[in-house]
Amino acid sequence: MKFLKSVKDEMKQVTWPTGKELSKYTSTVVVTVLLFAAFFAVVDFGITELLGLIMN
């Protein structure tokens, strides 16, 4: 019980993001993931083409 009480007390001290902050953080993560995906897709395509040229 002591553990649960201390968890409850700690959770009261947490600063939760506002709705505006949460959507800003979420969009930042989504854009970052999309940029990384695009980067790795381009690199993968380049390596595939390079290997295709070497093998032929």
Steps between C-alpha positions, in 0.01 A plus 500: 500500500785736577631454147163582343466811716842624392411431135181703544696785659755499218228499234355816651832674433509405132451785256275367225513660153209710385299395196684754285840377618399139449394559140823695436713216639300240309536683170873542562537125550291416192695740276833368632396140436386586146828679426704205625284258298548709185875523560539126546278429197725720284815337639351153444405589143849637435673192637268272301573690178873503570506126562294450183759689298788307657339160446418564131 
